[in-house]
Amino acid sequence: MDRRVKPGENGWARGGVSGTGHIVVIGQGAAGLSAALAAAEEARARNRAVAITLIDKAPEADAGGNTRWTPSYMRMASLDRVEPSFVHDMLEATKFLGDEGYFATLAAQAPATVKWIAAHGVPFHQPVYYLAKGPPRIQPVGGGETIHRELSRTARDAGVIFRFGCAADSLIADNGAIAGVRLISGETLPADAAVLACGGFQANAAMMREHFGEGGDEVPLLAPRARFNSGDGIRMAQQLGADVSGERDGMHIEPIDPRSRNQAPVVLLYPYGIVVDRTGRRFFDEGAGLVHETWEAFSRRLHFEVPGRTAYAILDARVRTIPDWQRATRSEVPPFEAGTLDELAKLIGADADNLAATVAAYNAACTGNPQKFDATVCDGLAASSSLSPPKSNWARAILEPPFLAWPMVGAIAYTFGGLSTDTGARVLRGGVPIPGLYAAGEITGHFYGTAPNAVSVLRAFVFGRIAGREAAGFASGAPGRSAG
Ligand SMILES: Cc1cc2nc3c(=O)[nH]c(=O)nc-3n(C[C@H](O)[C@H](O)[C@H](O)COP(=O)(O)OP(=O)(O)OC[C@H]3O[C@@H](n4cnc5c(N)ncnc54)[C@H](O)[C@@H]3O)c2cc1C
């Protein structure tokens, strides 16, 4: 539903020196909402008339991108602190290809940004994560749905106009600077500045095939409503000559239960058992690290290399003795369950002889003290070196019926390749900012190697806010203040 606000109402500042400026924010996820809200506040603080319109391609019920459908864990030691190693950890995750200035800005601005988000009605707590401990995280109470609801409400109250079912198609430039946004409908919105916050290209079959090769276009979406994230903003900016960055063929992908109808039905129990393909054979070290350190490489292999693109986590009755074991899966569908491995193989359509041989070899290699088993940390309970592939942690024999199997396929959360931006969230062209063009969130290409866990929403907030402030300063003819 559109809500049109006239200049002077709500957050619209009066008295711009050279008439009303216009900002178009594209996308209603964490990045777009932060940008729109920050722009409205900045305009008001500067006493400038700036009209801010947030458009989203999706109908209102489906808008909100990945953000709305995620738990939105955020990598912070507490509400007002990131870990001292944050920047180093980011660079390590990006194989030291990431932009240190970008991550340093993220670390420096995260506490103030979270405080700002909280002040707009989003309460945070320190969540219990799946089973594995890891870097400390905070989380909005109610996850992404709370972000979506509260920031949409406060942005509306601040005078931002929302339009749904309204897809941006191209950017209009005048002398190299942003002058407007053309919609798919043919309508043109005037814009002194535009903020691209319309996600990655996970839902664009042609781009997925181009970047990931055969099968790239067949990776299921982890959040089905991310089907609107089809790389439009990347294409639009590239048409103006924007630079791209981020790992071209990088993606964050997780294992899910294909039988489930739940949103993002991840199966994260696999480190505590073994994983086999349909031939009944293992193909990787299930215990190489904490689950959020192995899920990406595993799921990618699962999709691109495993025949039939399906594998099974095989566990025994003892999984149910792990405290809170249910937290490690969001599938509502019970596992396949059988009294013998032979029956289990029949249920899942795997080769029974191979499965029996695989489990026997694995059990024989589980020579460590099972009392050491601890699902929450890398417990060092490794299988003996005779096992190939190895199992580095949680190597406990599969002995006690019933035997259980969860099917898994890989599903994409987001892509890494995107637009090149500076610490002021400005989109770069030949290394120089395109006047009036900003970008934040998943659309920006700052990840390489592996997705740093619990950083995507945080960076959408931080750089969304920066983009909004900068855009408001630009659209009102005054320099921005990207940090602080
Ligand atoms: C299941 C799941 C769990 C996750 N868990 C976490 C987590 O715990 N922590 C974390 O940090 N990250 C997590 N992520 C990743 C994170 O949610 C996203 O990367 C982040 O929310 C992206 O925010 P964004 O604002 O950039 O994009 P999005 O939230 O995806 O928003 C993009 C918006 O742009 C709109 N749009 C697209 N094209 C156009 C167009 N042409 N015109 C207008 N509008 C358009 C879309 O409709 C959408 O509303 C998870 C992802 C998934 C799928």
The ligand as an SDF file (V2000), in Angstrom:
LIG
                    3D

 53 58  0  0  0  0  0  0  0  0999 V2000
   17.5340  -18.3710    5.5180 C   0  0  0  0  0  0  0  0  0  0  0  0
   18.5890  -17.3330    5.6390 C   0  0  0  0  0  0  0  0  0  0  0  0
   19.1810  -17.1250    6.8680 C   0  0  0  0  0  0  0  0  0  0  0  0
   20.1310  -16.1240    7.0130 C   0  0  0  0  0  0  0  0  0  0  0  0
   20.6280  -15.8910    8.2520 N   0  0  0  0  0  0  0  0  0  0  0  0
   21.4570  -14.8490    8.4170 C   0  0  0  0  0  0  0  0  0  0  0  0
   21.9120  -14.5190    9.7150 C   0  0  0  0  0  0  0  0  0  0  0  0
   21.5290  -15.1480   10.7090 O   0  0  0  0  0  0  0  0  0  0  0  0
   22.7790  -13.4610    9.8290 N   0  0  0  0  0  0  0  0  0  0  0  0
   23.1940  -12.7410    8.7510 C   0  0  0  0  0  0  0  0  0  0  0  0
   23.9690  -11.8040    8.9100 O   0  0  0  0  0  0  0  0  0  0  0  0
   22.7610  -13.0430    7.5070 N   0  0  0  0  0  0  0  0  0  0  0  0
   21.9010  -14.0520    7.3250 C   0  0  0  0  0  0  0  0  0  0  0  0
   21.4440  -14.3310    6.0780 N   0  0  0  0  0  0  0  0  0  0  0  0
   21.7990  -13.4240    4.9790 C   0  0  0  0  0  0  0  0  0  0  0  0
   21.0560  -12.0890    5.1380 C   0  0  0  0  0  0  0  0  0  0  0  0
   19.7290  -12.3350    5.5700 O   0  0  0  0  0  0  0  0  0  0  0  0
   21.0310  -11.2660    3.8560 C   0  0  0  0  0  0  0  0  0  0  0  0
   22.2420  -11.3130    3.1770 O   0  0  0  0  0  0  0  0  0  0  0  0
   20.6720   -9.8010    4.1670 C   0  0  0  0  0  0  0  0  0  0  0  0
   19.4760   -9.7760    4.9220 O   0  0  0  0  0  0  0  0  0  0  0  0
   20.5300   -9.0180    2.8800 C   0  0  0  0  0  0  0  0  0  0  0  0
   19.9130   -7.7650    3.1350 O   0  0  0  0  0  0  0  0  0  0  0  0
   19.7090   -6.7550    1.9210 P   0  0  0  0  0  0  0  0  0  0  0  0
   18.9510   -5.6120    2.4780 O   0  0  0  0  0  0  0  0  0  0  0  0
   20.9800   -6.5020    1.2340 O   0  0  0  0  0  0  0  0  0  0  0  0
   18.8120   -7.5640    0.8690 O   0  0  0  0  0  0  0  0  0  0  0  0
   17.3950   -8.2210    1.0250 P   0  0  0  0  0  0  0  0  0  0  0  0
   16.9710   -8.3140    2.4450 O   0  0  0  0  0  0  0  0  0  0  0  0
   17.4200   -9.4860    0.2630 O   0  0  0  0  0  0  0  0  0  0  0  0
   16.3960   -7.1760    0.3270 O   0  0  0  0  0  0  0  0  0  0  0  0
   16.4250   -6.9360   -1.0500 C   0  0  0  0  0  0  0  0  0  0  0  0
   15.0820   -6.3430   -1.4840 C   0  0  0  0  0  0  0  0  0  0  0  0
   15.2300   -5.8090   -2.8070 O   0  0  0  0  0  0  0  0  0  0  0  0
   14.0320   -6.0600   -3.5210 C   0  0  0  0  0  0  0  0  0  0  0  0
   14.3420   -5.9530   -4.9590 N   0  0  0  0  0  0  0  0  0  0  0  0
   15.0690   -6.7890   -5.7360 C   0  0  0  0  0  0  0  0  0  0  0  0
   15.1450   -6.3260   -6.9850 N   0  0  0  0  0  0  0  0  0  0  0  0
   14.4630   -5.1550   -7.0230 C   0  0  0  0  0  0  0  0  0  0  0  0
   14.1670   -4.1980   -8.0390 C   0  0  0  0  0  0  0  0  0  0  0  0
   14.5930   -4.3300   -9.3200 N   0  0  0  0  0  0  0  0  0  0  0  0
   13.4170   -3.0970   -7.7200 N   0  0  0  0  0  0  0  0  0  0  0  0
   12.9520   -2.9280   -6.4590 C   0  0  0  0  0  0  0  0  0  0  0  0
   13.1880   -3.8270   -5.4610 N   0  0  0  0  0  0  0  0  0  0  0  0
   13.9410   -4.9050   -5.7420 C   0  0  0  0  0  0  0  0  0  0  0  0
   13.6180   -7.4330   -3.0470 C   0  0  0  0  0  0  0  0  0  0  0  0
   12.2420   -7.6800   -3.2840 O   0  0  0  0  0  0  0  0  0  0  0  0
   13.9640   -7.3610   -1.5580 C   0  0  0  0  0  0  0  0  0  0  0  0
   12.8500   -6.9460   -0.7850 O   0  0  0  0  0  0  0  0  0  0  0  0
   20.5160  -15.3560    5.8930 C   0  0  0  0  0  0  0  0  0  0  0  0
   19.9470  -15.5840    4.6480 C   0  0  0  0  0  0  0  0  0  0  0  0
   18.9900  -16.5580    4.5130 C   0  0  0  0  0  0  0  0  0  0  0  0
   18.3480  -16.7720    3.1810 C   0  0  0  0  0  0  0  0  0  0  0  0
  1  2  1  0
  2  3  1  0
  2 52  2  0
  3  4  2  0
  4  5  1  0
  4 50  1  0
  5  6  2  0
  6  7  1  0
  6 13  1  0
  7  8  2  0
  7  9  1  0
  9 10  1  0
 10 11  2  0
 10 12  1  0
 12 13  2  0
 13 14  1  0
 14 15  1  0
 14 50  1  0
 15 16  1  0
 16 17  1  0
 16 18  1  0
 18 19  1  0
 18 20  1  0
 20 21  1  0
 20 22  1  0
 22 23  1  0
 23 24  1  0
 24 25  2  0
 24 26  1  0
 24 27  1  0
 27 28  1  0
 28 29  2  0
 28 30  1  0
 28 31  1  0
 31 32  1  0
 32 33  1  0
 33 34  1  0
 33 48  1  0
 34 35  1  0
 35 36  1  0
 35 46  1  0
 36 37  1  0
 36 45  1  0
 37 38  2  0
 38 39  1  0
 39 40  1  0
 39 45  2  0
 40 41  1  0
 40 42  2  0
 42 43  1  0
 43 44  2  0
 44 45  1  0
 46 47  1  0
 46 48  1  0
 48 49  1  0
 50 51  2  0
 51 52  1  0
 52 53  1  0
M  END
$$$$
